[in-house]
Amino acid sequence: MKSILHISLILFIFSTSIASQEISSFSSKIIHKAEQDCSAFNSGEFSLTGGAVTLHDFTGDGKPEEVIDGSQFACSTALTLWGGTGGTLLWIIVENEIHEFLAHKWRVIDVDGQNVLLLAVHSSQCGDKIGPCYRAFVWDDGFRTTDS
């Protein structure tokens, strides 16, 4: 019963954070798995912020895709279930497919009408030098970026 109430609360939070849009079954599965993982780790209590799911149109079809940000998840018994030194998990649902990224921070920027996913990633993705590293992704029948 506790789990059903918790899931209902989560769905309410999402419904307020993404306006009138309904979250997909893919997002629900990701969030439910996160809650299960937290509970399985020393009976942790799972929570998330209202910004855990946001909408951004990557494909340019006028229908926004869901972005689920693991950095907005919390577990009372673990700090790093969804990330670590390499970054935190970020899932994007595009055309019924889940695309997973690992990033320290992220943002969507508009470049001449094209939404670009900008990720602050671990410096190892930019070579051996330690320091800031960013990757930019655009949608073209899949997320594209330059090779590192």
C-alpha positions in Angstrom: 0.0 0.0 0.0 2.9 2.4 0.9 4.4 1.8 -2.6 1.1 2.6 -4.3 0.7 5.8 -2.4 4.3 6.8 -3.1 3.9 6.1 -6.8 0.7 8.2 -6.8 2.6 11.1 -5.2 5.4 10.7 -7.8 2.9 10.9 -10.6 1.3 14.0 -9.1 4.7 15.7 -8.9 5.3 14.9 -12.5 1.9 16.1 -13.6 2.6 19.4 -12.0 6.1 19.7 -13.4 5.3 18.9 -17.0 2.0 20.9 -17.1 -0.9 19.1 -18.9 1.3 16.5 -20.5 1.1 13.0 -19.2 4.3 11.2 -18.6 5.0 8.1 -20.7 5.1 4.6 -19.5 8.9 4.7 -20.2 9.3 7.5 -17.7 7.1 5.7 -15.2 9.3 2.6 -15.5 12.5 4.5 -15.0 11.1 6.2 -11.9 9.6 3.0 -10.6 12.9 1.2 -11.0 14.7 4.0 -9.2 12.3 3.7 -6.3 12.8 -0.1 -6.2 16.6 0.3 -6.3 16.4 2.8 -3.4 14.1 0.6 -1.4 16.3 -2.4 -2.0 19.3 -0.6 -0.6 18.8 -0.8 3.2 15.0 0.0 2.9 15.7 3.5 1.6 13.0 6.2 1.1 12.9 7.5 -2.5 12.1 11.1 -3.4 12.5 13.4 -6.3 12.1 17.1 -7.2 9.4 18.5 -9.5 12.2 19.1 -12.0 13.0 15.4 -12.4 11.0 15.2 -15.7 11.1 18.1 -18.2 10.1 18.4 -21.8 12.2 19.5 -24.8 11.6 19.1 -28.5 14.8 17.5 -29.9 13.3 16.0 -33.1 11.7 19.3 -34.3 8.3 17.7 -34.9 6.6 20.1 -32.4 6.0 17.2 -29.9 8.4 17.5 -26.9 10.5 14.5 -25.7 10.7 13.7 -22.0 14.0 14.1 -20.1 14.4 12.3 -16.8 17.2 13.7 -14.7 18.7 11.3 -12.2 20.3 14.2 -10.3 16.8 15.1 -9.2 16.4 11.7 -7.5 17.3 11.1 -3.8 17.5 8.0 -1.6 17.7 8.2 2.1 20.2 5.4 2.4 22.5 6.1 -0.6 24.0 9.1 -2.2 25.2 7.6 -5.5 22.6 5.2 -6.8 22.2 7.2 -10.1 25.6 8.6 -10.5 29.1 9.1 -9.3 32.4 10.8 -10.3 31.5 10.3 -14.0 28.3 12.2 -13.6 24.6 11.4 -13.1 22.3 9.4 -15.3 20.0 11.3 -17.7 17.4 9.5 -19.8 15.7 11.0 -22.9 12.7 9.3 -24.4 12.6 9.8 -28.2 10.2 7.9 -30.5 9.6 5.2 -27.8 13.3 4.6 -27.3 15.3 5.4 -24.1 18.6 7.2 -24.7 20.9 7.2 -21.7 23.6 9.7 -20.9 26.0 10.4 -18.0 26.7 14.0 -17.2 27.6 16.3 -14.3 25.3 19.0 -15.6 23.2 19.5 -18.7 21.2 22.1 -20.6 19.2 22.4 -23.8 20.2 25.4 -25.9 18.6 26.7 -29.1 20.9 27.2 -32.1 19.0 28.7 -35.0 15.8 26.7 -34.1 17.6 23.4 -33.4 17.6 22.2 -29.8 21.1 21.1 -28.8 21.7 18.9 -25.7 24.8 20.2 -24.0 26.4 17.9 -21.4 29.2 18.7 -19.0 30.9 15.3 -18.9 33.9 13.7 -17.2 37.2 15.0 -18.5 38.1 11.5 -19.7 35.6 12.0 -22.6 37.8 14.8 -23.9 41.2 13.0 -23.7 43.7 12.7 -20.9 43.8 16.4 -19.8 41.9 17.1 -16.6 39.6 20.0 -16.8 36.2 21.1 -18.1 34.7 19.0 -20.9 31.5 19.4 -22.8 29.7 17.4 -25.5 26.9 18.7 -27.7 24.3 16.4 -29.2 21.7 17.0 -31.9 18.9 14.8 -33.1 19.0 13.3 -36.6 17.4 9.8 -36.5 19.5 9.4 -33.3 21.6 11.7 -31.1 24.7 12.8 -33.0 27.9 14.4 -31.7 31.5 14.7 -32.8 33.9 11.9 -32.0 36.2 12.7 -29.1 
